[in-house]
Amino acid sequence: MPARFVSIADVAETLSISSRQAYGLVTSGELPAIKVGKSWRIELTELEAYIQRQYADSQARVAAGDFGDEDER
């Protein structure tokens, strides 16, 4: 049976971001998660939905002509 949940560290690795940034996505509510004991767990389907939302947001920004990204400067 494949794993249903992943850890903050797994999310960080998948998205190529820091664990702190992944934790921020969870605590802000952008990435739904559950707390099991002292650890946060993210359902794989929620992670995939988050990624799809980011694609849709990016496509909308490009369509609107918003190519600027202050994070990359």
BAMARZA-556107 format. One record per residue: residue in one letter; residue number from 1; x, y, z of N, C-alpha, C, O in turn. Coordinates in pm, whole numbers, plus 50000, padded with zeros to 5 digits. Layout:
{pt 'a' NUM {X Y Z} {X Y Z} {X Y Z} {X Y Z}}
...
***
This chain:
{pt 'm' 1 {50085 49882 50000} {50000 50000 50000} {50089 50125 50000} {50175 50140 50087}}
{pt 'p' 2 {50070 50214 49903} {50152 50335 49897} {50122 50428 50014} {50012 50426 50071}}
{pt 'a' 3 {50220 50509 50049} {50204 50605 50158} {50096 50707 50123} {50086 50751 50008}}
{pt 'r' 4 {50016 50743 50221} {49909 50841 50200} {49955 50980 50240} {49910 51080 50182}}
{pt 'f' 5 {50044 50988 50338} {50090 51116 50392} {50240 51131 50377} {50314 51033 50370}}
{pt 'v' 6 {50284 51257 50373} {50426 51289 50371} {50455 51392 50480} {50364 51456 50532}}
{pt 's' 7 {50580 51406 50513} {50624 51499 50616} {50655 51636 50557} {50659 51654 50435}}
{pt 'i' 8 {50677 51732 50644} {50720 51866 50602} {50850 51855 50521} {50865 51921 50419}}
{pt 'a' 9 {50942 51772 50568} {51070 51755 50496} {51046 51700 50356} {51113 51741 50261}}
{pt 'd' 10 {50953 51608 50342} {50921 51553 50210} {50862 51659 50118} {50895 51666 50000}}
{pt 'v' 11 {50775 51742 50174} {50716 51852 50096} {50826 51947 50051} {50829 51989 49935}}
{pt 'a' 12 {50916 51981 50142} {51026 52072 50109} {51110 52016 49996} {51147 52088 49903}}
{pt 'e' 13 {51140 51888 50004} {51220 51825 49899} {51146 51823 49766} {51204 51852 49662}}
{pt 't' 14 {51019 51788 49768} {50939 51782 49646} {50930 51918 49577} {50941 51926 49455}}
{pt 'l' 15 {50912 52024 49657} {50896 52158 49601} {51028 52234 49586} {51030 52347 49537}}
{pt 's' 16 {51138 52172 49628} {51271 52236 49625} {51270 52368 49701} {51318 52471 49652}}
{pt 'i' 17 {51214 52363 49822} {51213 52478 49911} {51267 52434 50047} {51291 52315 50069}}
{pt 's' 18 {51286 52528 50137} {51335 52493 50270} {51222 52435 50355} {51104 52454 50326}}
{pt 's' 19 {51260 52364 50458} {51159 52310 50551} {51081 52423 50616} {50962 52410 50642}}
{pt 'r' 20 {51148 52534 50641} {51081 52650 50701} {50973 52704 50607} {50864 52739 50652}}
{pt 'q' 21 {51003 52710 50479} {50904 52756 50382} {50787 52657 50372} {50672 52699 50364}}
{pt 'a' 22 {50817 52528 50374} {50711 52427 50370} {50623 52438 50494} {50501 52429 50484}}
{pt 'y' 23 {50684 52457 50609} {50610 52474 50734} {50521 52598 50725} {50408 52597 50772}}
{pt 'g' 24 {50572 52704 50664} {50493 52825 50644} {50370 52802 50558} {50264 52859 50584}}
{pt 'l' 25 {50383 52719 50455} {50268 52686 50371} {50160 52615 50452} {50041 52639 50434}}
{pt 'v' 26 {50205 52528 50542} {50110 52454 50627} {50045 52547 50728} {49922 52548 50741}}
{pt 't' 27 {50124 52626 50799} {50068 52711 50905} {49984 52826 50852} {49898 52878 50922}}
{pt 's' 28 {50009 52866 50725} {49927 52972 50665} {49794 52917 50614} {49702 52994 50585}}
{pt 'g' 29 {49784 52784 50602} {49662 52724 50549} {49665 52702 50399} {49572 52645 50342}}
{pt 'e' 30 {49773 52748 50333} {49784 52728 50189} {49793 52581 50152} {49745 52538 50047}}
{pt 'l' 31 {49855 52504 50240} {49872 52361 50218} {49810 52287 50337} {49871 52279 50443}}
{pt 'p' 32 {49689 52234 50319} {49621 52166 50429} {49703 52049 50483} {49766 51975 50407}}
{pt 'a' 33 {49701 52034 50615} {49778 51928 50680} {49710 51890 50811} {49621 51960 50859}}
{pt 'i' 34 {49755 51779 50866} {49708 51738 50998} {49829 51723 51089} {49941 51698 51042}}
{pt 'k' 35 {49807 51739 51217} {49915 51721 51313} {49895 51586 51381} {49789 51560 51439}}
{pt 'v' 36 {49995 51502 51374} {49993 51370 51436} {50103 51372 51541} {50222 51372 51510}}
{pt 'g' 37 {50062 51372 51667} {50161 51387 51773} {50224 51525 51762} {50154 51626 51767}}
{pt 'k' 38 {50354 51528 51747} {50425 51656 51733} {50461 51689 51589} {50524 51792 51563}}
{pt 's' 39 {50422 51603 51496} {50462 51619 51356} {50344 51651 51266} {50233 51601 51285}}
{pt 'w' 40 {50369 51735 51168} {50270 51765 51066} {50278 51662 50955} {50387 51618 50919}}
{pt 'r' 41 {50164 51624 50901} {50156 51531 50789} {50065 51592 50682} {49959 51647 50711}}
{pt 'i' 42 {50111 51579 50558} {50039 51635 50445} {49996 51520 50355} {50078 51437 50314}}
{pt 'e' 43 {49868 51515 50325} {49818 51411 50238} {49870 51435 50096} {49870 51548 50048}}
{pt 'l' 44 {49914 51330 50030} {49969 51344 49895} {49871 51411 49800} {49913 51489 49713}}
{pt 't' 45 {49743 51383 49815} {49644 51447 49726} {49638 51598 49750} {49616 51674 49656}}
{pt 'e' 46 {49658 51641 49875} {49660 51785 49906} {49784 51851 49847} {49777 51963 49797}}
{pt 'l' 47 {49897 51782 49853} {50019 51835 49794} {50002 51850 49643} {50040 51952 49585}}
{pt 'e' 48 {49947 51750 49579} {49924 51757 49435} {49825 51869 49400} {49845 51940 49302}}
{pt 'a' 49 {49720 51886 49480} {49624 51994 49457} {49691 52130 49471} {49664 52221 49394}}
{pt 'y' 50 {49780 52143 49570} {49855 52268 49589} {49939 52297 49465} {49941 52410 49415}}
{pt 'i' 51 {50009 52196 49415} {50093 52213 49296} {50007 52256 49177} {50046 52345 49102}}
{pt 'q' 52 {49892 52194 49159} {49803 52229 49049} {49751 52373 49062} {49739 52444 48963}}
{pt 'r' 53 {49722 52416 49187} {49679 52555 49210} {49791 52653 49172} {49765 52760 49118}}
{pt 'q' 54 {49914 52616 49200} {50027 52702 49167} {50044 52713 49016} {50074 52821 48964}}
{pt 'y' 55 {50025 52601 48946} {50029 52606 48800} {49920 52698 48747} {49947 52782 48661}}
{pt 'a' 56 {49799 52684 48796} {49687 52768 48750} {49714 52915 48779} {49688 53001 48695}}
{pt 'd' 57 {49766 52945 48897} {49799 53082 48934} {49907 53138 48841} {49899 53253 48797}}
{pt 's' 58 {50008 53057 48814} {50117 53101 48725} {50064 53128 48584} {50102 53227 48521}}
{pt 'q' 59 {49979 53040 48535} {49922 53059 48402} {49839 53187 48395} {49844 53259 48296}}
{pt 'a' 60 {49763 53214 48501} {49682 53336 48505} {49770 53460 48506} {49740 53560 48441}}
{pt 'r' 61 {49880 53454 48582} {49973 53568 48587} {50036 53593 48451} {50048 53708 48409}}
{pt 'v' 62 {50077 53488 48383} {50138 53503 48251} {50035 53558 48153} {50067 53647 48074}}
{pt 'a' 63 {49913 53507 48158} {49807 53555 48069} {49778 53703 48092} {49740 53775 47999}}
{pt 'a' 64 {49795 53748 48216} {49772 53888 48250} {49894 53975 48220} {49890 54097 48239}}
{pt 'g' 65 {50002 53913 48174} {50122 53989 48143} {50210 54017 48263} {50301 54099 48256}}
{pt 'd' 66 {50183 53950 48373} {50262 53969 48495} {50377 53870 48496} {50365 53759 48547}}
{pt 'f' 67 {50490 53910 48438} {50606 53821 48429} {50706 53847 48540} {50801 53770 48556}}
{pt 'g' 68 {50688 53953 48616} {50782 53989 48721} {50776 53893 48838} {50669 53845 48876}}
{pt 'd' 69 {50892 53865 48894} {50900 53778 49011} {51013 53829 49099} {51130 53801 49075}}
{pt 'e' 70 {50975 53903 49200} {51074 53965 49289} {51161 53862 49359} {51274 53891 49396}}
{pt 'd' 71 {51108 53739 49380} {51185 53635 49450} {51306 53589 49368} {51403 53539 49426}}
{pt 'e' 72 {51304 53604 49239} {51412 53557 49153} {51516 53665 49127} {51618 53639 49062}}
{pt 'r' 73 {51492 53784 49175} {51588 53894 49150} {51691 53901 49256} {51779 53987 49251}}
***
